[in-house]
Amino acid sequence: MGCEMGNVLEIATEVEMKAFLDDNSGTLGILFKYSPTCGISLTVEENWKAFAEISPDGVRLAQVDVLGARSAARGISQWIGVLHQFPQALVLRDGRCIRHTSHYSITRQWLEGSLST
């Protein structure tokens, strides 16, 4: 089962991933995909953490380690129709990806801009 890290859910299973992706409550969700062995992931993770600390209540935040939770991460691109990359940030609403970026484009400014989508 995934564990809560502050206000960020660490997704560990396919069931948790599908539940996060399929949320139809109208609330904004942001998913951060990363690898703990990837230098780029480690660099942009600082942006993710800084954003998570200031994100408003009501925004669902989750992250998935693409190596540690392979089964959960494996189907994301098929479920939402976005090419698999990591690190990657996906902005979701009502089960659809409405915005995404990857690698060094995952900045705190990009993440904050996602709040108005």
N, C-alpha and C positions, 0 to 999 in steps of 0.2 A: 504494500500500500504506500502511496506517496505520503510525504511528510510536509508539513507547513514550515516554511523558512520565513519568519516574519509574516509579511502579507503575500508571499510568493509560494504557490503550491509546487512542490517537486513531484513531477509525474513519473511513476515507475512502471505502470502497467498499461496494456492496451485499453482496458476498460476505463481507466482514469482519463486517458488521452481522448478516447471517443466521447466521454461525458463532457470534457472541457470543450472539444471542438463542436459538439452538437448542441451546446447550450443555446436555447432559443428565447432567453429571457429579455433580449433587447439590450443587455448590458455589454459594454465593450470588454473584450478579452485580448490580452497580449501574451503571446507564447514566445519564449526565447529558447532556441535550440543551440546546444553548444557541445563541445568535446573538451574534457579536462586535459587532453594531451595536445591540443591545438593552440599554438601561440597566438593566433588571431582571436580565438575564442577567449583566451585569458585576458587579452588586451581590452576587447569590447565588453567583457563581463563587468568591468568597472563602471562603464556607462549604464549598463542594465541595473546594477546594484544602486547607483546614485538615483536613477529614475524610480526604482521601486520604493526607495525611502520617501519620496515626495509625491508619489502617485495618489490621486484622490480615492477616497472610499467609493466603492461601487464599481471600480475597474478590476476585473478579474485578471490576475497575473499568475503565470505558470512558466516553469522551465523544465526542459528535459535534456538529460545527458544522453547524447546519441549513441554513446558506447555502453554506458551502464544500463540503459533502458532501451536496448535495440528493438525489442518487439513493440514497444510503445512508439518509438520514433519512426520505425520502418514504414508504416502505412500513412503517415501524415500527408505526403504529396498526393497519394491516391485519393484520400478522403476529401481533401480540399482543392486539389487541382493546381498546386503550386510546386514547381521544380524543387527537389530536395537540395539544400545547401546547408552548410554550417560553418560558422555561426549564422543564424538566421533569426529574424524577428518577424512574427506574423500577427497582424491585427485582425481580430475576428468580431463579427456581430451576427447574431442569429444563424450561427452555423456556417457562415461564409467568410472567406478571407477577403477583406476589403483593402488591405494594404500590406506590403511586405518589403523587406530589404535584407541584405546580407553583408557579411564581412565588415570592412571598416565603415560602411555606411550606417551601421548601428550606433548612432550617436545619441547622447541625451536629448539633443534638440530634435532629432527625428522622432524619438520616442514621445517626447512632450507634444510634438505636432500631431501625433496619432490620437491624442485625446480629443481633438476637435473633428475627427472623422465620423 
